[in-house]
Amino acid sequence: MPEYFQQLEPCVVRLLERMGTSALVLATPLGLGKSNHLLNALYARAANDPRLKLHIYTALSLARPRPGSDLEKRFLQLFLDRHFGSDYPDLAYIGALHTNSLPVNVRVSEFYLQSGAMLGVSAVQRDYTSINYTHVARAMAEAEVNVIVHLVARRSGPNGVSYSLSSNPDVTLDLLDKIAASGKPRPLMVAQVHDDLPFLGGDAEVDADFFDLLLDDPACHHQLFALPREPVDEVEFSLGLHASALIRDGGTLQIGIGALSDALIYASVLRHQQNDEYRAALRVLQTCDSVKLIAQYGGMESFAQGLYGASEMIMDGFMLLAKAGVLKRRVYDDLPLQRALNGGLIGEILTDDSLPRLLACGAVAALIDQTELTRLQRFGLLPPECRIDGPLLHFANGETIGIDLNIERDRIALAKHMVGQKLRGGHYLHGAFHLGSSDFYEWLRNLEGEDFSGLAMSRVSHVNELYGGAETLQVAQRRDARFFNTCMMHTLLGAAVSDALENGQVVSGVGGQYNFVAMAHALDDGRSVLMLRSTRRSHGKMQSNILWNYGHTTIPRHLRDIVVSEYGIADLRGKSDEDCIKAMLAICDSRFQDALIATAQNAGKLARDYRLPDSARQNSPQRLRAALQPFKARGLFPAFPSGCDFSVDELRLLPALQLLKKQTASAAQLPGLIGRALVHGQPTAEMAPLLQRMRLDRPHTFAEHVYRRLLTQALRASSSM
């Protein structure tokens, strides 16, 4: 049993005593699974004692946004205090990394970074480890990790107190298995209980003796880190509509996070609940190529069978799909039974012909022994009170039936007992870690019954791979799999750039993207779908995200598959280089098509007489806005489709601040902008609460007077007033 501690400091003292070494090689989960208080206490020890060596292996060290300009601080600070709470403990090593003050005896190695947060942070960029998610456990085992620090959930029940790794069974379980297989000592398992962390089942549920030290200190309680929900614009909604039509009813879904995923989820719910509106919106955006691809690989109908989710990360989108009745296809950890379901031989509620079909396909044994009876009861094919005694099955009503189903009389009698039985033990979602909004965490905490048991947290090797003893079962479960991920840039020849810049600076990380792309190619009916906005604004200038080539690649072009932009769908799998170029040009912003065509022709990869179809020459944001405007007027495609964390005044300020940020990006135009604002930027009475929210209602300095006038002008220009 673990040693229990009700205060942080005695737990830290005991941890160092138990280790018996001055070199801590510490692993801690990515994202939400970190015990920030314990990590900060250990960091403080190392910072004050150079003899203590601390090497932290982790990923996705979550940090609150860091406002840049004074205007950003005025807007964000109140929001951050409200959203994250006053008690949230920032990770001390993150602050030290940003200020280049990390002690020489402390090192932090991450395999995935909070997107864009560590650009230019030298120590992080040097110690970043580029590695596939599924290989992390192997790498940490080889690094000889000797302590694991984990945030855990707790639940009391009839059998006592149980614990859950909740957000992060992902690497922890694989790591412990690899260390055990190597014969090395098991790391010291240290956990902190957090009462707000959702208790989840599956591989995540563990006994108390899984841990060596267990901290339950009320002073270490804090508000869980919740991701602010992002706005979605017409470009992203257009992309989501195209992507959603590639999902096949009855299939499998993996999705990432961000505005593109939010748009995909919204479009999928719209497809299910308001199918006529969905089809109408898709119709005004579709190209001829998209129509063919949707017919071949996806669909536009509502989700009658529903979807099963298998995603390393589970987030708000899966909650929204479950609430909408889309995430409802259940898979079963039994290959013959799963194959019978896939083949339509049975449904989830058994009928009078279910037993003959199950016998014919080998999903039920002809001779029922105790092992087979236990299996049938586990999955709900026979009632739990049924028992076996010698050659007979005994039922609660006193009836007995022979166990040899080769005998027609017994086979017919047993079939009657199966009628109306509902399958049990199925899962509608497997995930390796979770992260999302406060509403999402509340939903997870309140799951009950089959909703609770149907969501299974798993090790990352189960979710992100097809290898191992369960490979065939996973293939059967993941029928018609669609793996949706985002990328930053994509080349005409099929390579994707998702994690880093060409100078080597890491934006985020490979994570599981490569795993899912490779899995899509391994599954006969699977497809990888990479989503990207076709353009971006950089340093005040519009640039294309679809390029001829780039100095860094995340997904190599030999794994090219489906690419979706706001302008349509490009199917690259198995295509020649020239056909890939043509498909990518068709989903490119028209402002950049001619230059890309010329580059491809000069490289000898595109025929000199090639002419882009007229239908692809209209790819502009203006066309998308015009196409979706009638639907927005009817209340569809809201700015925050997944819910909103901002107040009414903050929502009115956001468009103006975004416009102002764009306007001030050019240093050459800034003097003229300020001059016009000083002349014309007189606020109206209606703007008073917004200026008060920004603490500009009573300006004292010249800078505050300028900010007030600039913001006033931006409010008018952005139609916020």
C-alpha positions in Angstrom: 0.0 0.0 0.0 1.2 3.6 -0.6 2.4 6.0 2.0 -0.2 8.7 2.4 0.5 12.4 3.0 -1.8 15.2 3.7 0.8 17.9 3.3 3.1 18.7 0.4 6.4 19.2 2.2 6.6 15.9 4.1 5.7 14.1 0.8 8.6 15.8 -1.0 11.0 15.0 1.9 9.9 11.3 1.8 10.2 11.2 -2.0 13.8 12.3 -1.8 14.5 9.8 1.0 13.0 7.0 -1.0 15.0 7.8 -4.1 18.3 7.6 -2.3 20.0 9.5 -5.1 20.8 13.1 -6.0 19.9 12.5 -9.6 16.1 12.5 -10.3 15.2 11.4 -13.8 11.5 12.3 -13.6 8.7 11.5 -16.0 5.4 13.4 -15.7 2.4 13.1 -18.1 1.7 15.5 -20.9 -1.1 18.1 -20.5 -3.5 17.9 -17.6 -1.8 15.0 -15.8 0.9 17.0 -14.1 1.0 17.7 -10.4 2.1 21.3 -10.6 2.6 21.7 -6.9 4.8 18.6 -6.6 6.8 19.5 -9.6 7.3 23.1 -8.4 8.4 21.9 -5.0 11.0 19.6 -6.6 12.1 22.3 -8.9 12.6 24.7 -5.9 14.7 22.1 -4.2 16.9 21.7 -7.2 17.1 25.5 -7.7 18.4 25.9 -4.1 20.7 22.9 -4.1 23.0 22.5 -7.1 23.9 19.0 -5.9 20.4 17.8 -6.8 20.2 16.9 -10.5 16.7 17.1 -11.9 15.9 16.0 -15.5 12.2 16.3 -16.4 10.8 14.3 -19.3 7.3 15.4 -20.3 5.3 17.1 -23.1 2.7 19.8 -23.5 3.6 21.8 -20.4 0.5 23.9 -20.2 0.9 27.6 -19.5 -1.5 30.5 -19.4 -1.3 32.8 -22.4 1.3 35.5 -22.1 0.0 38.9 -23.2 2.3 40.9 -25.4 1.3 44.5 -26.0 -0.3 46.7 -23.4 -3.6 46.4 -25.2 -3.4 42.6 -25.0 -2.7 42.8 -21.3 -5.7 45.1 -20.7 -7.9 42.6 -22.5 -6.5 39.3 -21.4 -5.5 39.8 -17.8 -9.1 40.0 -16.4 -10.1 37.1 -18.7 -7.2 34.9 -17.5 -7.9 35.6 -13.9 -11.5 34.6 -14.4 -10.9 31.6 -16.7 -8.0 29.9 -14.9 -8.7 31.0 -11.4 -6.5 32.9 -8.9 -5.2 29.6 -7.5 -3.7 28.0 -10.6 0.0 27.3 -10.0 2.0 28.0 -13.1 4.9 25.5 -13.7 8.0 27.2 -12.3 10.3 25.7 -14.9 8.3 27.2 -17.7 8.8 30.7 -16.4 12.5 30.0 -15.9 12.8 28.7 -19.5 11.2 31.9 -20.8 13.6 34.1 -18.9 16.6 31.9 -19.6 17.2 31.4 -15.9 16.9 27.6 -15.6 19.5 26.3 -13.2 22.4 24.3 -14.7 21.4 21.3 -12.7 17.9 21.2 -14.1 17.0 20.0 -17.6 13.6 19.8 -19.3 13.0 17.5 -22.3 9.7 17.6 -24.1 8.4 15.7 -27.1 5.5 18.0 -27.7 5.2 21.7 -27.0 2.2 24.0 -26.4 1.7 25.3 -30.0 3.9 28.3 -30.7 4.6 29.0 -27.0 8.3 28.1 -27.2 9.4 29.6 -30.4 12.8 31.4 -29.8 13.2 29.8 -26.3 16.7 28.4 -26.8 16.8 25.9 -24.0 13.5 24.3 -25.0 14.5 24.2 -28.7 17.8 22.5 -27.9 16.3 19.9 -25.5 13.2 19.2 -27.7 13.0 15.5 -28.6 11.4 14.8 -32.0 9.6 11.5 -31.6 6.4 9.7 -32.4 4.0 9.5 -29.5 4.1 5.7 -29.6 7.9 5.6 -29.2 8.0 7.9 -26.1 7.7 5.1 -23.6 10.7 3.3 -25.2 12.8 6.5 -25.1 12.0 7.2 -21.5 12.7 3.6 -20.5 16.1 3.9 -22.1 16.7 7.2 -20.3 16.3 5.2 -17.0 13.4 7.2 -15.5 13.4 6.6 -11.7 10.4 8.6 -10.6 7.0 9.3 -12.1 4.8 12.1 -10.8 1.1 11.9 -11.7 -2.1 13.8 -11.0 -4.9 11.3 -10.3 -8.7 11.1 -9.6 -10.3 9.3 -6.7 -13.7 7.6 -6.2 -15.3 5.9 -3.3 -17.5 2.9 -4.0 -18.9 -0.3 -2.4 -15.4 -1.9 -2.7 -13.6 1.0 -1.1 -11.5 3.8 -2.6 -10.2 3.4 -6.2 -8.0 5.7 -8.3 -7.8 6.7 -11.9 -5.0 8.0 -14.0 -7.8 9.9 -15.7 -6.3 12.1 -18.3 -3.1 10.2 -18.8 -2.8 6.4 -19.0 -1.2 7.1 -22.3 2.5 6.7 -21.8 2.6 5.8 -18.1 1.4 2.2 -18.5 3.5 1.5 -21.6 6.6 2.9 -19.8 6.1 0.7 -16.7 5.7 -2.4 -19.0 8.9 -1.6 -20.9 10.9 -0.9 -17.7 9.6 -4.2 -16.2 10.6 -6.1 -19.4 14.1 -4.7 -19.3 14.6 -5.9 -15.7 15.3 -2.4 -14.4 13.9 -1.2 -11.1 10.3 0.1 -11.1 10.2 3.9 -10.9 8.9 5.4 -7.7 5.2 6.2 -8.4 4.1 9.4 -6.8 0.6 10.7 -7.2 -1.4 13.7 -6.1 -5.1 13.4 -5.7 -7.2 16.1 -7.4 -10.9 16.0 -6.5 -12.0 17.9 -9.7 -10.1 15.6 -12.1 -12.7 13.4 -13.8 -12.6 9.7 -12.7 -12.5 7.7 -15.9 -12.3 3.9 -16.5 -10.7 1.5 -18.9 -6.9 1.2 -18.5 -6.9 4.3 -16.4 -8.5 2.7 -13.3 -5.9 1.4 -10.9 -5.7 0.1 -7.3 -4.1 2.1 -4.5 -1.0 -0.2 -4.5 -0.2 1.1 -8.0 1.4 4.1 -6.2 4.3 4.3 -3.7 3.5 7.8 -2.4 0.1 9.4 -2.4 -0.4 13.1 -1.7 -3.9 14.4 -0.7 -3.3 18.0 0.4 -6.3 20.4 0.2 -3.8 23.3 -0.1 -2.7 21.8 -3.5 -6.2 22.0 -5.0 -6.6 24.4 -7.9 -8.8 25.0 -10.8 -8.1 22.6 -13.7 -6.4 24.1 -16.7 -9.1 24.6 -19.3 -8.5 25.5 -22.9 -10.3 28.7 -24.0 -12.7 28.0 -26.8 -11.7 29.6 -30.1 -13.9 31.5 -32.6 -14.5 30.0 -36.0 -14.8 32.0 -39.2 -16.3 31.4 -42.6 -13.0 30.0 -44.0 -12.8 27.4 -41.2 -16.5 26.6 -41.5 -16.1 26.0 -45.2 -13.2 23.6 -44.5 -15.2 21.8 -41.9 -18.1 21.3 -44.3 -15.9 19.7 -46.9 -14.1 17.5 -44.3 -17.3 16.3 -42.6 -18.6 14.8 -45.9 -15.7 12.4 -45.9 -17.0 10.7 -42.8 -18.8 7.5 -43.5 -21.8 6.5 -41.3 -20.9 3.6 -39.2 -17.2 4.5 -39.3 -14.4 5.5 -36.9 -13.3 9.0 -36.1 -10.0 10.6 -34.8 -9.7 14.3 -34.5 -7.2 16.9 -33.2 -7.9 20.2 -31.6 -8.4 23.8 -32.7 -10.7 25.9 -34.8 -10.6 23.5 -37.8 -11.6 20.6 -35.6 -14.4 22.7 -34.0 -15.6 23.5 -37.6 -15.5 19.8 -38.5 -17.5 18.9 -35.4 -20.1 21.6 -36.0 -20.6 20.5 -39.6 -20.9 16.9 -38.5 -23.6 17.7 -35.9 -25.4 19.9 -38.5 -25.3 17.0 -41.0 -27.0 14.8 -38.4 -29.5 17.2 -36.9 -30.3 19.6 -39.7 -29.5 17.5 -42.8 -31.4 19.7 -45.3 -29.4 22.8 -44.2 -26.2 20.8 -44.2 -26.7 19.6 -47.8 -27.7 23.1 -48.9 -24.5 24.7 -47.4 -22.3 22.0 -48.8 -23.9 22.3 -52.2 -22.9 26.0 -52.6 -19.3 25.1 -51.8 -18.8 21.8 -53.6 -16.7 21.2 -56.7 -17.2 18.3 -59.2 -14.1 16.6 -57.7 -15.5 16.8 -54.2 -18.8 15.3 -55.2 -17.1 12.2 -56.6 -14.8 11.9 -53.5 -17.7 12.2 -51.1 -19.7 9.6 -53.0 -16.7 7.2 -52.9 -15.4 7.7 -49.4 -18.0 9.6 -47.3 -21.6 10.7 -47.4 -24.0 13.5 -46.6 -26.8 11.5 -44.9 -27.5 11.7 -41.1 -25.6 9.2 -38.9 -28.1 6.4 -38.5 -25.4 3.9 -37.3 -23.3 6.5 -35.7 -19.6 6.8 -35.2 -17.0 5.2 -32.9 -14.2 7.4 -31.6 -10.5 6.2 -31.4 -8.4 9.3 -30.7 -5.3 9.9 -28.7 -6.8 13.1 -27.4 -10.4 13.4 -26.5 -11.8 16.9 -26.1 -15.0 19.0 -26.4 -15.7 17.8 -29.9 -16.4 14.2 -28.8 -18.7 15.5 -26.0 -20.7 17.5 -28.6 -20.9 14.5 -30.9 -22.1 12.3 -28.0 -24.7 14.8 -26.9 -25.9 15.1 -30.5 -26.4 11.3 -30.9 -23.6 10.9 -33.5 -21.0 9.2 -31.3 -23.0 6.0 -30.6 -21.4 3.1 -32.5 -20.0 0.7 -30.0 -17.1 -1.7 -30.5 -16.5 -4.9 -28.5 -13.3 -6.5 -27.4 -14.2 -9.8 -29.0 -13.1 -10.5 -32.6 -15.8 -13.0 -33.7 -18.6 -10.8 -32.1 -17.2 -7.6 -33.7 -17.0 -9.3 -37.1 -20.6 -10.5 -36.8 -21.6 -6.9 -36.0 -19.6 -5.5 -38.9 -21.1 -8.0 -41.3 -24.6 -7.1 -40.3 -25.3 -10.6 -39.0 -26.6 -9.3 -35.7 -27.5 -5.9 -34.2 -26.9 -4.7 -30.7 -30.3 -6.2 -29.7 -30.6 -9.9 -30.4 -33.4 -11.4 -32.5 -34.8 -14.9 -33.0 -32.3 -15.5 -35.8 -29.2 -14.2 -34.0 -28.0 -17.5 -32.5 -28.0 -19.4 -35.8 -26.1 -16.6 -37.4 -23.6 -16.4 -34.5 -23.1 -20.2 -34.7 -22.6 -20.2 -38.4 -19.9 -17.5 -38.3 -18.2 -19.0 -35.2 -19.1 -16.2 -32.9 -20.7 -18.7 -30.5 -19.2 -22.1 -29.7 -21.4 -25.2 -30.5 -20.5 -26.6 -27.1 -20.9 -24.2 -24.2 -18.5 -24.7 -21.3 -17.8 -22.4 -18.4 -15.4 -20.2 -20.3 -17.8 -19.7 -23.2 -20.7 -19.0 -20.8 -18.6 -16.3 -19.0 -17.8 -14.8 -22.4 -21.5 -14.8 -23.5 -22.5 -13.2 -20.2 -19.8 -10.6 -20.4 -21.1 -9.3 -23.7 -24.8 -9.6 -22.8 -25.7 -12.5 -25.0 -27.0 -14.5 -22.0 -28.4 -13.2 -18.7 -25.9 -13.0 -15.8 -28.0 -15.3 -13.6 -27.6 -18.2 -16.0 -25.3 -20.9 -14.7 -23.8 -24.2 -15.9 -24.1 -27.4 -14.1 -22.7 -30.5 -15.8 -24.4 -30.9 -19.2 -27.1 -28.3 -18.5 -27.6 -24.5 -18.5 -29.8 -23.4 -15.7 -31.9 -20.2 -16.1 -33.6 -18.0 -13.4 -37.1 -19.3 -14.4 -36.1 -22.9 -13.6 -35.7 -23.9 -17.3 -32.7 -26.1 -18.2 -31.1 -26.4 -21.7 -28.4 -28.7 -22.9 -25.0 -27.2 -23.5 -24.5 -29.0 -26.9 -26.0 -26.7 -29.5 -25.5 -29.3 -32.2 -28.8 -30.7 -30.8 -31.6 -28.9 -32.5 -34.0 -28.9 -29.5 -31.4 -27.2 -27.3 -30.4 -24.8 -30.0 -33.9 -23.6 -30.5 -34.5 -23.3 -26.8 -31.4 -21.2 -26.2 -32.2 -19.0 -29.2 -35.5 -18.0 -27.4 -33.5 -16.9 -24.3 -31.3 -14.7 -26.4 -34.2 -12.8 -28.0 -34.3 -9.2 -26.7 -30.9 -9.5 -25.0 -28.8 -6.3 -25.5 -25.1 -6.4 -26.0 -23.0 -5.2 -23.1 -19.5 -4.0 -22.6 -19.2 -2.0 -25.8 -17.1 1.2 -26.1 -18.1 4.3 -28.1 -14.8 6.1 -27.5 -11.2 5.1 -26.7 -8.8 7.9 -25.8 -5.2 8.2 -24.4 -5.5 11.6 -22.8 -8.1 14.4 -22.4 -8.0 18.1 -22.5 -10.6 20.7 -23.1 -13.0 23.3 -21.6 -14.5 23.4 -18.1 -17.8 22.3 -19.6 -16.1 19.2 -21.0 -14.6 18.3 -17.6 -18.0 18.6 -16.0 -19.5 16.3 -18.7 -16.8 13.7 -18.0 -17.3 13.9 -14.2 -21.1 13.3 -14.6 -20.9 10.3 -16.9 -22.9 7.3 -15.5 -23.8 3.8 -16.4 -23.1 2.8 -20.0 -22.1 6.4 -20.8 -19.3 6.0 -18.3 -18.2 2.4 -19.2 -18.5 3.2 -22.9 -15.7 5.8 -22.7 -12.4 3.9 -22.1 -9.1 5.6 -21.4 -6.3 3.5 -22.9 -2.6 3.4 -23.3 -1.3 5.2 -26.4 0.0 2.0 -27.9 -3.6 0.8 -28.1 -5.0 4.0 -29.7 -2.2 5.0 -32.0 -1.0 1.7 -33.3 -2.3 -1.5 -34.9 0.6 -3.7 -33.7 0.6 -6.4 -31.1 -1.7 -9.3 -30.2 -4.9 -7.3 -30.6 -4.1 -6.0 -34.1 -6.8 -8.0 -35.9 -9.4 -6.9 -33.4 -8.4 -3.2 -33.7 -8.7 -3.5 -37.5 -12.2 -4.9 -37.1 -13.2 -2.2 -34.7 -11.8 0.7 -36.7 -13.8 0.2 -39.9 -14.0 3.1 -42.3 -11.6 5.1 -40.1 -11.1 8.8 -40.9 -8.1 10.4 -39.2 -8.5 14.2 -39.2 -5.4 16.3 -38.3 -4.2 19.8 -39.1 -1.1 21.0 -40.7 0.5 24.4 -41.1 1.6 24.1 -44.7 1.4 21.5 -47.6 3.5 21.2 -50.7 2.0 20.6 -54.2 3.8 17.2 -54.3 2.2 15.9 -51.1 4.4 16.6 -48.1 2.9 18.2 -45.0 4.5 20.6 -42.5 2.8 20.4 -39.1 5.3 20.8 -36.3 8.3 23.0 -37.1 9.7 25.7 -39.3 12.4 25.3 -41.9 15.0 26.9 -39.6 14.4 24.0 -37.1 12.3 26.0 -34.6 9.7 23.7 -33.2 6.1 25.0 -33.1 4.5 22.0 -31.4 5.6 18.5 -32.2 4.9 15.4 -34.3 2.8 13.8 -31.5 0.6 11.2 -33.0 0.1 12.7 -36.4 2.5 10.3 -38.2 1.0 7.4 -36.3 -2.5 8.1 -37.6 -1.3 8.8 -41.2 0.5 5.5 -41.3 -2.5 3.7 -39.7 -4.8 5.1 -42.4 -2.5 3.5 -45.0 -2.4 0.2 -43.1 -6.2 0.0 -42.9 -7.9 -1.1 -46.2 -10.8 1.3 -45.7 -9.0 4.0 -43.7 -8.1 7.5 -44.9 -5.9 10.2 -43.5 -7.3 13.7 -43.9 -5.0 16.7 -43.3 -6.8 20.0 -43.0 -5.2 23.4 -43.5 -6.2 27.0 -44.2 -4.9 27.9 -47.7 -3.5 31.2 -46.6 -2.1 33.0 -43.6 -1.2 36.6 -42.8 2.5 37.0 -41.7 4.1 40.4 -41.0 1.1 42.1 -42.5 1.4 40.2 -45.8 -0.9 37.5 -47.1 1.0 34.2 -47.9 0.0 30.9 -49.3 0.1 27.8 -47.1 0.2 25.6 -50.2 3.8 25.8 -51.4 6.0 24.2 -54.0 8.4 23.0 -51.4 9.6 23.8 -47.9 12.7 23.2 -45.8 11.0 20.9 -43.2 8.6 18.0 -43.5 6.4 16.3 -40.9 4.6 13.8 -43.2 6.6 12.7 -46.2 5.0 12.8 -49.6 5.1 9.0 -50.0 2.4 8.9 -47.3 0.2 11.6 -49.1 -3.5 11.0 -48.8 -6.4 13.4 -48.6 -5.9 17.1 -48.1 -8.8 19.5 -47.3 -8.7 23.3 -47.5 -11.6 25.8 -47.4 -11.8 25.4 -51.2 -12.3 21.7 -51.4 -10.8 18.2 -51.2 -7.7 16.9 -52.9 -7.2 13.1 -53.1 -3.5 12.5 -53.4 -3.2 8.8 -52.5 -1.6 6.7 -55.3 -1.6 9.6 -57.7 1.2 10.7 -60.0 3.2 13.9 -59.1 1.4 15.8 -61.9 -2.0 14.7 -60.7 -1.1 15.7 -57.1 -0.1 19.1 -58.3 -3.4 19.6 -60.2 -5.4 18.5 -57.2 -3.6 20.8 -54.8 -3.8 23.7 -57.2 -7.6 23.3 -57.2 -7.9 23.9 -53.5 -5.4 26.8 -53.4 -6.3 30.4 -53.0 -6.6 31.9 -56.5 -4.2 34.7 -55.7 -1.3 32.2 -55.6 -2.3 29.7 -58.3 -0.5 31.3 -61.3 2.8 31.6 -59.5 2.6 27.9 -58.3 1.7 26.8 -61.8 4.7 28.5 -63.3 7.0 27.0 -60.6 5.7 23.5 -61.2 6.0 23.9 -65.0 9.6 25.2 -64.7 10.4 22.2 -62.6 9.1 19.9 -65.4 6.4 18.5 -63.2 3.4 20.1 -64.9 2.7 20.2 -68.7 3.4 23.5 -70.3 -0.1 23.6 -71.9 -1.9 22.9 -68.5 -4.8 25.2 -67.8 -6.5 25.4 -64.5 -10.3 24.7 -64.7 -12.4 27.9 -64.5 -14.3 26.4 -61.5 -11.0 26.6 -59.5 -10.3 30.2 -60.4 -12.9 31.5 -58.0 -11.2 30.5 -54.8 -11.4 33.6 -52.6 -12.5 34.3 -49.0 -15.1 36.8 -50.4 -16.8 34.0 -52.3 -17.0 31.8 -49.1 -18.4 34.7 -47.0 -21.1 35.3 -49.7 -21.9 31.6 -49.9 -22.4 31.2 -46.2 -24.0 34.5 -45.4 -27.6 33.4 -46.0 -27.1 30.5 -43.5 -25.5 32.8 -40.9 -28.5 35.0 -41.3 -30.7 32.0 -40.2 -28.6 31.5 -37.1 -26.2 28.8 -38.5 -22.4 28.9 -38.3 -22.1 30.9 -35.0 -18.7 32.4 -34.2 -18.3 30.1 -31.2 -19.8 26.8 -32.2 -18.4 24.9 -29.3 -19.4 27.4 -26.6 -18.0 30.7 -25.5 -15.8 31.7 -22.5 -16.0 35.4 -23.1 -18.4 37.9 -21.7 -20.7 40.0 -23.9 -18.5 43.0 -23.8 -15.4 40.9 -24.5 -17.1 39.5 -27.6 -17.8 43.0 -28.8 -14.2 44.0 -28.2 -12.6 40.9 -29.9 -13.2 41.9 -33.6 -12.0 45.4 -33.0 -8.8 44.2 -31.3 -8.2 41.7 -34.0 -8.6 44.4 -36.6 -6.3 46.8 -34.7 -3.6 44.1 -34.4 -3.8 43.6 -38.2 -3.7 47.4 -38.8 -0.7 47.9 -36.5 1.4 45.0 -38.0 2.9 47.4 -40.6 5.3 49.9 -39.0 5.1 52.1 -42.1 1.3 52.6 -41.8 1.3 53.1 -38.0 1.9 56.9 -38.0 -1.0 57.5 -40.4 -3.3 55.2 -38.4 -2.5 57.0 -35.2 -3.0 60.4 -36.8 -6.4 59.5 -38.1 -7.4 58.0 -34.8 -6.5 61.2 -32.9 -8.6 63.3 -35.3 -11.6 60.9 -35.8 -11.5 58.5 -32.8 -13.9 60.3 -30.5 -15.9 57.6 -28.5 -19.6 57.5 -28.2 -21.6 56.9 -25.1 -22.4 53.4 -26.3 -18.7 52.5 -26.2 -18.3 53.5 -22.5 -18.6 49.9 -21.0 -16.1 48.6 -23.5 -13.6 51.3 -22.8 -14.1 50.7 -19.1 -13.5 46.9 -19.6 -10.1 47.9 -21.2 -9.4 50.4 -18.4 -9.4 53.2 -21.0 -12.5 55.1 -19.8 -10.3 57.5 -17.9 -6.9 57.8 -19.7 -4.1 59.4 -17.8 -1.1 59.1 -20.0 -0.6 60.1 -23.7 -0.3 56.4 -24.6 -3.6 55.7 -23.0 -5.2 58.6 -24.9 -3.8 57.1 -28.2 -5.0 53.6 -27.3 -8.5 54.9 -26.5 -8.7 56.7 -29.9 -7.3 53.7 -31.8 -9.7 51.3 -30.1 -12.7 53.6 -30.8 -11.8 53.8 -34.4 -11.4 50.0 -34.6 -14.8 49.5 -32.9 -16.5 51.6 -35.6 -14.6 49.9 -38.5 -15.2 46.4 -37.2 -19.0 47.0 -36.9 -18.8 46.2 -33.2 -20.9 49.3 -32.5 
